[in-house]
Amino acid sequence: MNEKREKQIPCIVGVGVITSKKDMMRLLRGFDHVKYTDVIDDKVQSEEEAYVVEVFSSETESTVVFNRRMHINVENFEYLRLLNNLPGTVELIEGHRTLRIEAINDPFSNKDILMSESIENRANIEGLYEEEDIIFDDDF
């Protein structure tokens, strides 16, 4: 019984710590228009609004926040923390730096876009599908 429990994949609901880079990417790609706060050694460095335009995993590229656009490289962070007391807010943690990201818009305001992003993200993350393999049928 213990062997089975040790092999279980974690289920995180509402609050917790994410260390898997794929899971971090899946969560961050759900963000669009955000308020971010960059904190180093408990001192706020900047607090602005931006748009998450790219979430990726690379060992050679930086996370860049510039001109109200965020390009987030999950490899730059040790873990992602989900905050129960602040819905729609996550913190990316790396050493003495915390990048807090808070959703400004409601991700469910356009469910069609949300579903197409989900299909696209799953394909990009796992490489399961080629772009031409995904067929969108609007006859539903």
trRosetta pair geometry for C-beta under 8 A, 3 or more apart (Angstrom, degrees):
i j d omega theta_ij theta_ji phi_ij phi_ji
1 4 5.9 -55 -156 33 35 111
1 5 6.6 32 150 -17 67 107
2 5 5.5 -56 -148 38 37 113
2 6 6.3 41 153 -24 69 104
3 6 5.8 -52 -149 32 31 113
3 7 6.7 21 155 -12 62 109
4 7 6.1 -66 -154 39 31 106
4 8 7.2 53 147 -47 62 91
5 8 5.7 -30 -160 -8 39 119
10 16 7.9 173 157 171 131 153
12 15 7.7 -129 -176 79 92 31
12 16 4.0 -121 -145 53 116 152
12 18 6.7 -119 26 -75 169 88
12 82 6.7 138 155 16 124 145
13 16 7.8 76 38 -13 36 126
14 82 6.6 159 141 137 28 132
14 84 5.4 54 147 -110 99 90
15 82 5.3 -160 -128 101 30 100
15 83 6.9 9 -119 -164 86 13
15 84 3.6 -24 -73 -53 126 107
16 81 7.6 -152 107 -148 31 57
16 82 5.3 20 46 41 61 114
17 79 5.2 11 -176 165 100 139
17 80 7.3 149 -160 78 53 47
17 81 5.4 -22 -104 -103 73 72
17 82 7.6 -141 -70 17 28 77
18 23 4.8 -138 -163 111 120 121
18 24 5.4 157 120 -74 123 74
18 27 6.6 169 9 -2 173 147
18 79 6.2 155 76 -168 49 82
18 80 4.3 -16 60 62 107 99
18 81 7.6 -163 20 -76 75 25
18 82 7.0 74 -18 -26 104 97
19 23 7.9 44 60 54 36 125
19 78 7.5 -35 -127 154 86 64
19 79 4.8 -40 -93 -107 69 101
19 80 8.0 -166 -71 24 29 71
20 23 3.9 73 78 11 109 109
20 24 6.6 -174 92 -12 56 82
21 24 5.5 -51 -146 35 34 115
21 25 6.4 36 154 -21 65 103
21 57 5.1 80 163 -113 129 137
21 74 4.7 135 -150 115 84 131
21 75 6.6 18 -124 -74 134 64
22 25 5.7 -54 -150 35 31 111
22 26 6.5 34 152 -21 65 104
22 57 8.0 -40 -74 -39 52 152
22 125 5.6 98 -148 -172 95 118
22 126 7.8 58 -144 -70 132 76
23 26 5.6 -50 -147 33 34 113
23 27 6.5 30 156 -15 65 105
23 80 7.8 -151 109 44 92 128
24 27 6.1 -60 -152 39 29 107
24 28 6.1 19 158 -13 67 114
24 74 4.4 134 101 -139 131 132
24 77 7.2 175 -158 76 156 121
24 79 7.8 -153 -82 -156 126 40
24 80 4.7 149 -119 -14 97 135
24 92 7.8 84 -159 -112 123 98
25 28 6.0 -62 -139 42 28 105
25 29 6.1 31 163 -25 65 109
25 55 5.3 151 -143 136 74 115
25 56 7.4 49 -120 -109 119 15
25 57 6.3 -68 -65 -39 132 106
25 74 5.5 -89 -61 -29 81 148
25 121 7.6 176 137 -167 97 108
25 125 6.0 160 99 -106 134 112
26 29 6.3 -57 -148 30 23 111
26 30 7.6 29 151 -25 54 101
26 121 6.5 118 -120 150 65 131
26 125 6.6 10 -70 -83 88 160
27 30 6.1 -58 -172 19 37 114
27 80 6.5 164 69 129 144 158
27 82 7.8 -113 -148 -79 153 104
27 90 6.5 110 142 -75 129 161
28 31 5.8 -45 -168 16 51 114
28 52 6.7 -156 168 -162 86 151
28 55 4.4 153 104 -121 117 148
28 72 5.7 -112 172 87 150 150
28 74 7.1 -166 10 -77 148 106
28 80 7.5 -126 -52 -113 103 152
28 90 7.4 -111 -86 67 76 153
28 101 7.5 56 -127 72 89 163
29 52 7.7 -163 -121 130 33 132
29 55 4.9 -126 -71 42 77 140
29 117 6.8 -180 148 167 106 113
29 121 4.9 140 118 -113 161 138
30 107 5.6 2 176 -123 93 157
30 117 7.8 131 -103 121 53 137
31 34 5.3 14 180 -60 121 126
31 52 4.5 72 100 9 101 150
31 101 6.1 -17 -121 153 165 130
31 103 5.8 -135 -124 -92 85 87
31 107 7.8 -77 -97 -79 32 120
32 51 6.4 -23 169 -147 58 82
32 52 6.2 -110 -116 42 17 94
32 103 7.6 55 38 -140 72 90
32 105 5.6 -39 72 52 118 124
32 107 7.0 151 -2 -100 110 80
33 49 7.0 5 -178 -176 86 106
33 50 7.9 179 -150 95 51 31
33 51 5.7 -29 -96 -100 58 76
33 103 7.6 77 78 -162 62 59
33 104 4.5 -69 115 58 97 117
33 105 4.7 73 47 -9 111 111
34 49 6.9 168 91 -152 42 62
34 50 6.0 -20 65 65 87 73
34 51 7.4 139 19 -107 79 25
34 52 6.0 51 -2 -30 127 100
34 70 7.2 -21 50 2 127 146
34 101 5.0 -13 -176 -167 147 88
34 102 6.1 137 -163 68 84 44
34 103 6.0 -52 -105 -101 80 35
34 104 5.9 -174 -107 -8 22 93
35 47 7.3 16 175 -177 95 81
35 48 7.4 -168 -151 103 62 29
35 49 5.3 -40 -98 -96 65 71
35 101 7.8 149 76 -157 46 44
35 102 4.6 -20 60 64 93 105
35 104 5.8 106 -24 -65 86 103
36 46 7.9 24 102 104 92 92
36 47 7.3 -161 96 -140 49 47
36 48 6.2 -9 56 62 85 71
36 49 7.7 134 13 -116 74 22
36 50 5.8 -17 6 24 120 115
36 65 6.8 -114 83 -136 157 151
36 70 6.9 122 -39 -80 153 138
36 99 6.3 -10 -168 -176 113 86
36 100 6.5 155 -156 82 57 57
36 101 5.2 -14 -103 -101 88 66
36 102 7.4 -180 -81 20 39 73
37 44 6.1 -55 -169 -132 103 102
37 46 7.5 -173 -146 94 44 50
37 47 4.7 3 -109 -107 81 88
37 98 7.9 3 102 108 90 93
37 99 7.6 164 80 -156 49 42
37 100 4.4 -1 53 54 97 109
37 102 7.8 35 -4 -5 98 109
38 44 7.3 103 75 -161 55 58
38 45 4.4 -54 102 61 103 109
38 46 4.8 24 37 48 113 84
38 47 7.5 -146 23 -67 67 51
38 65 7.4 -163 -59 50 131 154
38 97 7.2 -20 -169 -163 82 99
38 98 7.8 161 -156 86 38 53
38 99 5.6 -8 -107 -109 70 76
39 42 6.5 7 175 -121 113 18
39 43 6.7 154 -157 70 71 32
39 44 5.6 -38 -99 -95 80 51
39 45 6.6 -178 -99 3 23 86
39 97 7.0 148 84 -156 55 50
39 98 4.5 -9 62 59 106 96
39 99 7.7 -171 25 -76 71 32
39 100 6.9 37 -1 -8 113 104
40 43 6.0 -30 71 60 67 87
40 45 5.5 47 8 -44 102 123
40 96 5.7 54 -162 124 70 98
40 97 5.1 -17 -99 -99 79 76
40 98 8.0 -174 -74 23 37 64
41 96 5.0 2 -62 177 71 123
44 47 5.9 -10 -176 -39 126 110
48 65 7.9 146 61 159 127 123
48 68 7.2 -125 150 -102 123 68
49 68 6.6 9 100 -136 73 99
49 104 6.7 27 -136 -49 111 152
50 65 6.1 -75 -88 -155 171 99
50 68 4.8 -174 -119 -165 67 49
50 69 6.0 -163 -169 -62 104 9
50 70 4.8 100 125 -33 135 98
51 68 6.3 46 7 145 85 85
51 69 5.7 -24 63 -111 86 61
51 70 6.8 -162 89 18 36 84
52 55 6.5 13 174 -49 115 100
52 70 4.8 -36 -105 68 58 115
52 72 6.6 -21 -142 -5 102 120
52 101 7.6 49 -66 -157 125 140
53 69 4.9 -9 -2 -161 131 103
53 70 6.5 152 17 61 75 53
53 71 6.3 -35 69 -77 94 72
54 70 7.6 -154 47 108 65 58
54 71 4.4 8 63 -128 114 77
54 72 6.9 178 97 29 63 61
55 72 4.9 -9 -112 67 73 103
55 74 6.9 49 -178 -39 89 100
56 61 7.3 9 92 72 124 139
56 71 7.6 -12 19 -179 108 84
56 72 7.4 149 26 85 60 56
56 73 5.8 -29 77 -107 80 67
56 74 7.4 -152 94 6 29 86
57 73 6.7 117 -115 -161 28 70
57 74 5.1 -34 -92 50 84 104
57 75 5.4 107 -156 -38 69 99
58 61 4.1 33 90 25 138 105
58 73 5.5 -71 43 -137 86 121
58 75 6.0 -126 65 16 36 139
59 75 5.6 -129 -87 -178 51 161
61 73 5.4 179 95 -86 91 147
62 73 6.3 -173 148 14 16 139
62 76 6.8 66 -152 -82 49 140
63 70 7.7 -6 -177 -170 92 83
63 71 6.6 180 -154 95 48 66
63 72 5.2 15 -132 -133 106 47
63 73 4.7 -131 -66 29 73 84
63 76 4.6 -112 -17 39 112 159
63 77 7.8 45 -40 -34 147 98
63 99 7.6 -103 135 -36 154 169
64 70 7.7 168 90 -152 52 41
64 71 4.6 12 53 51 90 110
65 69 7.4 -175 -147 88 48 46
65 70 5.0 -5 -107 -107 85 76
65 71 7.6 -158 -70 29 45 64
66 69 6.4 -20 72 57 57 86
70 101 7.9 96 -158 -112 175 125
72 76 7.9 -126 -170 41 62 120
72 92 7.4 -158 -154 -66 122 163
73 76 4.8 83 87 -11 97 108
74 77 6.1 -70 -162 42 49 102
74 80 7.8 -46 -138 -44 101 118
74 92 8.0 -128 -126 -133 61 124
76 92 7.8 41 92 160 92 130
76 94 6.1 -54 147 -67 69 157
77 80 6.7 67 123 -63 139 73
77 92 4.3 -77 -113 -179 157 98
77 93 6.1 100 -166 61 100 38
77 94 4.7 -107 -119 -54 55 102
77 99 7.5 -96 -90 32 130 114
78 93 5.5 -51 54 99 99 86
78 94 5.4 147 -8 -104 85 56
78 95 7.4 127 -22 -31 125 53
79 92 8.0 -179 97 -149 36 49
79 93 5.5 -7 63 53 76 107
80 90 5.5 -1 -177 178 102 123
80 91 7.0 157 -159 79 54 46
80 92 5.6 -24 -104 -99 77 64
80 93 7.4 176 -92 13 26 82
81 90 6.6 154 75 -164 49 68
81 91 4.5 -9 54 57 103 99
81 93 6.2 50 -13 -21 109 121
82 90 5.9 -33 -98 -108 52 86
83 86 4.3 9 109 46 129 96
83 89 4.9 -29 50 90 124 102
83 90 6.9 -174 3 -101 89 32
83 91 6.7 74 -41 -12 113 101
86 89 3.8 -21 121 36 113 141
86 102 6.9 -69 160 -112 121 109
88 102 6.2 69 115 -163 91 64
88 103 3.7 -91 -180 36 116 113
89 100 6.5 2 -172 -175 105 96
89 101 6.9 168 -149 87 57 48
89 102 4.4 -11 -102 -103 94 80
89 103 7.3 -125 -66 10 51 74
90 100 7.5 174 91 -150 40 54
90 101 5.4 -8 60 58 84 95
91 98 5.2 -17 -169 -166 114 104
91 99 7.0 146 -160 74 59 44
91 100 4.9 -25 -102 -98 83 71
91 101 7.6 170 -90 17 32 70
92 98 7.1 147 74 -159 51 50
92 99 4.3 -12 57 59 105 100
92 100 7.9 -159 22 -72 68 27
92 101 7.0 43 -10 -8 101 110
93 97 7.5 156 -154 89 43 59
93 98 5.6 -11 -103 -106 71 77
94 97 5.1 -8 68 63 86 103
103 106 7.7 93 145 -92 125 28
103 107 6.7 -63 -150 -35 147 98
105 109 6.5 -73 168 8 101 138
106 109 4.5 106 81 -40 98 99
107 114 6.1 100 160 -101 88 120
108 111 6.2 13 -161 -76 66 83
108 114 6.7 -2 -109 -46 46 159
110 113 4.3 35 114 19 115 115
110 114 6.5 155 95 -18 64 88
111 114 5.2 -54 -145 38 39 118
111 115 6.2 39 158 -21 70 102
112 115 6.0 -55 -150 35 29 107
112 116 6.5 21 155 -12 64 107
113 116 5.9 -59 -146 41 32 106
113 117 6.1 33 155 -20 67 108
114 117 5.8 -57 -148 37 27 111
114 118 6.4 32 152 -24 62 105
115 118 5.5 -51 -150 30 33 116
115 119 6.7 30 154 -15 64 102
116 119 5.8 -51 -150 36 35 110
116 120 6.2 33 152 -17 66 109
116 136 7.4 9 -109 -105 105 133
117 120 5.6 -57 -143 42 32 111
117 121 5.8 32 159 -20 68 109
118 121 5.9 -54 -140 38 25 109
118 122 6.3 26 160 -19 61 107
119 122 6.0 -56 -148 35 27 110
119 123 6.5 25 155 -17 62 108
119 134 6.0 121 157 -145 124 138
120 123 5.8 -60 -153 37 30 110
120 124 6.3 23 155 -15 66 110
120 134 7.9 -52 -83 -34 60 179
121 124 5.7 -58 -143 40 32 108
121 125 5.9 29 160 -21 68 109
122 125 6.0 -55 -140 36 27 109
122 126 6.3 -15 175 18 63 112
122 128 6.9 -30 142 33 88 125
122 129 7.8 50 105 15 89 116
123 126 7.1 -80 -139 53 17 81
123 127 7.4 59 175 -104 54 17
123 128 6.1 -106 -122 55 56 81
123 129 4.2 -63 -122 56 108 103
123 130 8.0 -162 -167 -39 122 4
123 131 7.3 114 147 -85 152 54
123 134 6.5 -69 -67 -51 151 132
124 127 7.6 14 -167 -66 20 53
129 133 4.4 -140 -162 75 92 126
129 134 5.6 76 153 -51 145 93
130 133 4.7 100 55 -10 74 107
131 134 6.4 -58 -164 24 38 106
137 140 6.7 99 108 -31 91 89
